[in-house]
Amino acid sequence: MTWLTRENIRLRQENAEMARELRDMADRNNRQADAIKRLWLINSRLTGRVDKLRQMLSRQKPVVTMDRRMDATSRAEALFAPREKAEGPDSLQVDSGVAGGAT
């Protein structure tokens, strides 16, 4: 084999290797582009959901909560303070008689 033939073979091998590397880089680029598209789609969906939740929250009345800085005595008084008697099917009624409801 002459020097020219060996050089030709070497250059063809390098060319094939470079073509393989270019295909790999193009595949990686396509995968990254697909991932970016998915992230943009997820971001837009989440942004829409957050906007909906903010609108719902702005329509609601403010909720009164117990002050977390209360001391133990104040918390106990708030928990065990007498409440108005609830009536209706959802209220908890305790039978003061013997178990089973018999008096």
Backbone as a chain_set.jsonl record, in Angstrom:
{"seq": "MTWLTRENIRLRQENAEMARELRDMADRNNRQADAIKRLWLINSRLTGRVDKLRQMLSRQKPVVTMDRRMDATSRAEALFAPREKAEGPDSLQVDSGVAGGAT", "coords": {"N": [[0.843, -1.176, 0.0], [0.5, 2.095, -0.816], [1.71, 5.273, 0.335], [-0.201, 7.232, -0.202], [-2.592, 5.816, -0.426], [-2.857, 4.797, 2.194], [-3.097, 7.212, 3.585], [-5.452, 8.17, 2.492], [-7.304, 6.264, 3.442], [-7.035, 6.731, 6.206], [-7.99, 9.37, 6.38], [-10.64, 8.994, 5.553], [-11.601, 7.422, 7.663], [-11.357, 9.227, 9.796], [-13.141, 11.125, 8.867], [-15.546, 9.659, 8.961], [-15.688, 9.258, 11.724], [-15.959, 11.905, 12.62], [-18.412, 12.521, 11.421], [-20.067, 10.782, 12.854], [-19.789, 11.877, 15.433], [-20.975, 14.374, 14.949], [-23.622, 13.552, 14.405], [-24.296, 12.513, 16.923], [-24.118, 14.853, 18.455], [-26.157, 16.35, 17.258], [-28.371, 14.761, 17.893], [-28.331, 14.988, 20.708], [-28.756, 17.731, 20.908], [-31.366, 17.893, 19.849], [-32.763, 16.419, 21.796], [-32.385, 18.081, 24.02], [-33.719, 20.367, 23.116], [-36.339, 19.372, 22.988], [-36.744, 18.874, 25.71], [-36.632, 21.479, 26.716], [-38.889, 22.572, 25.473], [-40.887, 21.034, 26.747], [-40.532, 21.933, 29.396], [-41.211, 24.659, 29.118], [-43.909, 24.36, 28.455], [-44.928, 23.138, 30.79], [-44.344, 25.194, 32.588], [-46.02, 27.247, 31.6], [-48.535, 26.1, 32.051], [-48.523, 25.852, 34.859], [-48.296, 28.531, 35.555], [-50.76, 29.481, 34.677], [-52.438, 28.047, 36.436], [-51.627, 29.088, 38.905], [-52.418, 31.743, 38.569], [-55.214, 31.383, 38.457], [-55.678, 30.396, 41.061], [-54.866, 32.604, 42.57], [-56.807, 34.455, 41.804], [-59.09, 33.192, 42.847], [-58.45, 33.287, 45.545], [-58.387, 36.018, 45.989], [-61.062, 36.607, 45.83], [-62.166, 35.481, 48.075], [-63.281, 35.833, 51.482], [-61.417, 37.247, 54.176], [-59.873, 35.025, 56.492], [-60.313, 34.506, 59.911], [-57.918, 33.804, 62.234], [-56.509, 32.011, 65.031], [-54.363, 33.712, 67.218], [-51.014, 32.94, 67.127], [-49.209, 33.615, 69.014], [-50.191, 33.444, 71.529], [-50.208, 32.83, 75.038], [-49.951, 29.842, 77.104], [-52.105, 29.757, 78.936], [-53.999, 31.491, 77.795], [-54.499, 30.105, 75.417], [-55.645, 27.755, 76.415], [-57.952, 28.817, 77.626], [-59.236, 29.756, 75.347], [-59.706, 27.379, 74.017], [-61.373, 25.923, 75.763], [-63.49, 27.547, 76.33], [-66.913, 28.37, 76.948], [-69.251, 27.57, 74.427], [-71.721, 28.573, 71.994], [-74.75, 26.707, 71.885], [-74.971, 24.255, 69.488], [-77.264, 23.448, 66.959], [-79.149, 21.144, 64.989], [-78.748, 18.688, 62.348], [-76.029, 18.248, 61.984], [-74.798, 18.826, 64.336], [-73.113, 17.823, 67.322], [-74.567, 15.748, 69.596], [-74.872, 14.87, 72.914], [-75.953, 12.203, 74.82], [-77.233, 12.306, 77.993], [-77.972, 10.208, 79.478], [-78.009, 6.697, 80.401], [-75.734, 4.392, 78.86], [-76.493, 3.547, 75.531], [-78.767, 4.942, 75.323], [-80.937, 4.582, 76.986], [-83.06, 5.69, 79.628]], "CA": [[0.0, 0.0, 0.0], [1.282, 3.317, -0.913], [1.428, 6.29, 1.354], [-1.421, 7.922, -0.593], [-3.722, 4.951, -0.09], [-2.985, 4.803, 3.663], [-3.588, 8.541, 3.986], [-6.849, 8.221, 2.071], [-8.055, 5.439, 4.402], [-7.034, 7.439, 7.491], [-8.886, 10.524, 6.272], [-12.02, 8.49, 5.51], [-11.954, 7.004, 9.028], [-11.569, 10.452, 10.573], [-14.378, 11.718, 8.373], [-16.65, 8.865, 9.506], [-15.749, 9.545, 13.159], [-16.526, 13.253, 12.778], [-19.834, 12.448, 11.069], [-20.717, 10.129, 13.997], [-19.848, 12.876, 16.505], [-21.982, 15.371, 14.573], [-24.948, 12.948, 14.62], [-24.518, 12.464, 18.373], [-24.376, 16.214, 18.933], [-27.482, 16.744, 16.77], [-29.348, 14.044, 18.724], [-28.337, 15.615, 22.033], [-29.387, 19.035, 20.727], [-32.806, 17.663, 19.7], [-33.306, 16.027, 23.108], [-32.416, 19.277, 24.861], [-34.79, 21.237, 22.615], [-37.603, 18.782, 23.442], [-36.858, 19.103, 27.155], [-36.945, 22.901, 26.911], [-40.299, 22.743, 25.095], [-41.707, 20.477, 27.835], [-40.453, 22.831, 30.548], [-42.01, 25.853, 28.811], [-45.315, 23.97, 28.541], [-45.235, 22.968, 32.212], [-44.317, 26.522, 33.193], [-47.221, 27.999, 31.226], [-49.672, 25.496, 32.761], [-48.45, 26.223, 36.272], [-48.588, 29.964, 35.651], [-52.217, 29.591, 34.578], [-53.04, 27.556, 37.684], [-51.338, 30.061, 39.967], [-53.29, 32.896, 38.335], [-56.567, 31.001, 38.88], [-55.713, 30.33, 42.523], [-54.797, 33.971, 43.095], [-58.119, 35.057, 41.61], [-60.0, 32.6, 43.83], [-58.067, 33.784, 46.857], [-58.764, 37.428, 46.11], [-62.518, 36.676, 45.985], [-62.563, 34.963, 49.384], [-63.209, 36.732, 52.629], [-60.28, 36.883, 55.026], [-60.149, 34.051, 57.541], [-59.807, 34.916, 61.217], [-57.203, 32.691, 62.842], [-56.063, 32.223, 66.405], [-53.027, 34.293, 67.3], [-50.074, 31.894, 67.539], [-48.344, 34.102, 70.079], [-50.904, 33.379, 72.81], [-49.551, 31.984, 76.025], [-50.663, 28.59, 77.353], [-53.374, 30.028, 79.619], [-54.928, 32.06, 76.818], [-54.902, 29.042, 74.495], [-56.565, 26.868, 77.126], [-59.225, 29.52, 77.763], [-59.882, 29.797, 74.037], [-60.158, 26.034, 73.664], [-62.412, 25.4, 76.646], [-64.507, 28.565, 76.608], [-68.25, 27.884, 76.58], [-69.677, 27.966, 73.091], [-73.163, 28.528, 71.799], [-75.209, 25.353, 71.615], [-75.241, 24.034, 68.069], [-78.447, 22.645, 66.702], [-79.233, 20.67, 63.621], [-78.277, 17.312, 62.164], [-74.575, 18.169, 62.002], [-74.256, 19.113, 65.662], [-72.839, 16.661, 68.157], [-75.456, 15.74, 70.754], [-74.456, 13.851, 73.869], [-77.066, 11.738, 75.648], [-76.776, 12.302, 79.378], [-78.498, 9.009, 80.136], [-77.2, 5.482, 80.425], [-75.269, 3.999, 77.535], [-77.537, 2.941, 74.723], [-79.858, 5.897, 75.218], [-82.017, 4.281, 77.94], [-83.052, 6.554, 80.802]], "C": [[0.885, 1.236, 0.0], [0.877, 4.29, 0.182], [0.099, 6.981, 1.07], [-2.658, 7.099, -0.232], [-3.94, 4.932, 1.417], [-3.554, 6.123, 4.156], [-5.07, 8.693, 3.634], [-7.732, 7.437, 3.052], [-8.153, 6.153, 5.746], [-8.006, 8.615, 7.462], [-10.356, 10.093, 6.221], [-12.488, 8.059, 6.903], [-12.215, 8.219, 9.912], [-12.87, 11.133, 10.167], [-15.595, 10.981, 8.947], [-16.816, 9.14, 11.003], [-16.358, 10.926, 13.415], [-18.019, 13.261, 12.452], [-20.627, 11.818, 12.218], [-20.851, 11.114, 15.159], [-20.892, 13.95, 16.209], [-23.4, 14.831, 14.768], [-25.281, 12.891, 16.105], [-24.849, 13.848, 18.928], [-25.755, 16.694, 18.481], [-28.578, 16.049, 17.579], [-29.463, 14.678, 20.104], [-29.025, 16.981, 21.97], [-30.907, 18.889, 20.606], [-33.448, 17.269, 21.027], [-33.41, 17.229, 24.034], [-33.517, 20.234, 24.416], [-36.155, 20.704, 23.047], [-37.812, 19.013, 24.934], [-37.219, 20.558, 27.445], [-38.405, 23.17, 26.556], [-41.219, 22.225, 26.197], [-41.701, 21.392, 29.046], [-41.249, 24.108, 30.321], [-43.498, 25.546, 28.938], [-45.746, 23.817, 29.995], [-45.287, 24.321, 32.905], [-45.583, 27.303, 32.853], [-48.455, 27.427, 31.917], [-49.683, 25.908, 34.226], [-48.749, 27.703, 36.468], [-50.089, 30.194, 35.577], [-52.908, 29.145, 35.849], [-52.829, 28.541, 38.822], [-52.228, 31.286, 39.807], [-54.72, 32.597, 38.775], [-56.675, 30.99, 40.396], [-55.654, 31.716, 43.144], [-56.134, 34.687, 42.934], [-59.115, 34.518, 42.627], [-59.713, 33.152, 45.217], [-58.491, 35.234, 47.037], [-60.272, 37.59, 46.288], [-62.98, 36.236, 47.367], [-62.45, 36.034, 50.449], [-62.015, 36.319, 53.482], [-60.715, 35.96, 56.158], [-59.525, 34.544, 58.837], [-59.16, 33.697, 61.857], [-56.789, 33.053, 64.255], [-54.63, 32.766, 66.378], [-52.07, 33.241, 67.843], [-49.196, 32.335, 68.698], [-49.039, 34.073, 71.439], [-50.117, 32.506, 73.783], [-50.441, 30.777, 76.316], [-52.019, 28.83, 78.005], [-54.402, 30.569, 78.63], [-55.399, 31.004, 75.826], [-55.9, 28.112, 75.159], [-57.925, 27.531, 77.286], [-59.965, 29.556, 76.427], [-60.421, 28.43, 73.646], [-61.363, 25.59, 74.481], [-63.468, 26.431, 77.006], [-65.874, 28.02, 76.198], [-68.648, 28.441, 75.212], [-71.192, 27.918, 73.02], [-73.555, 27.11, 71.436], [-75.554, 25.231, 70.133], [-76.466, 23.157, 67.927], [-78.432, 22.223, 65.248], [-78.618, 19.293, 63.5], [-76.759, 17.179, 62.236], [-73.982, 18.388, 63.381], [-74.094, 17.825, 66.45], [-73.716, 16.751, 69.396], [-75.057, 14.58, 71.649], [-75.656, 13.499, 74.726], [-76.563, 11.629, 77.075], [-77.244, 11.067, 80.125], [-77.51, 7.871, 80.107], [-76.817, 5.122, 78.993], [-76.374, 3.281, 76.787], [-78.753, 3.836, 74.621], [-80.993, 5.63, 76.18], [-81.91, 5.202, 79.137], [-83.741, 5.902, 81.951]], "O": [[1.867, 1.351, 0.733], [-0.149, 4.138, 0.846], [-0.65, 7.285, 1.998], [-3.66, 7.652, 0.22], [-5.076, 5.038, 1.878], [-4.401, 6.143, 5.049], [-5.841, 9.278, 4.396], [-8.798, 7.915, 3.443], [-9.22, 6.184, 6.359], [-8.758, 8.828, 8.414], [-11.217, 10.765, 6.79], [-13.635, 8.302, 7.279], [-13.174, 8.24, 10.683], [-13.604, 11.65, 11.008], [-16.561, 11.615, 9.371], [-17.938, 9.244, 11.498], [-17.176, 11.091, 14.321], [-18.8, 13.93, 13.128], [-21.732, 12.264, 12.525], [-21.9, 11.182, 15.799], [-21.609, 14.388, 17.109], [-24.281, 15.551, 15.238], [-26.408, 13.184, 16.506], [-25.742, 13.998, 19.762], [-26.449, 17.373, 19.238], [-29.592, 16.663, 17.914], [-30.567, 14.881, 20.609], [-29.783, 17.343, 22.87], [-31.653, 19.672, 21.195], [-34.544, 17.726, 21.351], [-34.4, 17.385, 24.749], [-34.178, 20.847, 25.254], [-37.032, 21.479, 23.428], [-38.923, 19.311, 25.372], [-38.029, 20.83, 28.33], [-39.085, 23.915, 27.261], [-42.204, 22.874, 26.549], [-42.744, 21.611, 29.662], [-41.901, 24.594, 31.245], [-44.263, 26.357, 29.46], [-46.804, 24.308, 30.388], [-46.177, 24.569, 33.719], [-46.161, 27.952, 33.725], [-49.335, 28.184, 32.329], [-50.727, 26.271, 34.769], [-49.389, 28.082, 37.449], [-50.633, 31.008, 36.324], [-53.859, 29.785, 36.298], [-53.74, 28.799, 39.609], [-52.74, 31.813, 40.794], [-55.371, 33.441, 39.391], [-57.641, 31.507, 40.959], [-56.325, 31.975, 44.143], [-56.551, 35.436, 43.817], [-59.892, 35.277, 43.205], [-60.635, 33.448, 45.976], [-58.909, 35.63, 48.125], [-60.722, 38.596, 46.836], [-64.083, 36.587, 47.787], [-61.67, 36.981, 50.353], [-61.647, 35.145, 53.498], [-61.806, 36.111, 56.709], [-58.362, 34.947, 58.867], [-59.807, 32.66, 62.001], [-56.725, 34.224, 64.629], [-53.799, 32.31, 65.592], [-52.303, 32.703, 68.925], [-48.508, 31.512, 69.302], [-48.516, 34.628, 72.406], [-49.443, 31.558, 73.379], [-51.567, 30.705, 75.824], [-52.991, 28.162, 77.654], [-55.556, 30.139, 78.638], [-56.566, 31.0, 75.432], [-56.891, 27.72, 74.544], [-58.952, 26.877, 77.1], [-61.185, 29.403, 76.388], [-61.473, 28.332, 73.014], [-62.274, 24.953, 73.952], [-64.267, 26.198, 77.912], [-65.981, 27.291, 75.212], [-68.415, 29.607, 74.894], [-71.856, 27.311, 73.861], [-72.806, 26.395, 70.77], [-76.337, 26.017, 69.6], [-76.666, 22.224, 68.704], [-77.799, 22.849, 64.398], [-78.027, 18.787, 64.455], [-76.255, 16.094, 62.524], [-72.789, 18.162, 63.584], [-74.842, 16.865, 66.265], [-73.624, 17.712, 70.16], [-74.92, 13.446, 71.19], [-76.303, 14.379, 75.294], [-75.578, 10.939, 77.339], [-76.931, 10.908, 81.305], [-76.326, 8.058, 79.825], [-77.497, 5.502, 78.039], [-77.11, 2.486, 77.372], [-79.69, 3.512, 73.891], [-81.954, 6.4, 76.195], [-80.81, 5.476, 79.617], [-83.831, 6.488, 83.03]]}, "num_chains": 1, "name": "protein.A"}
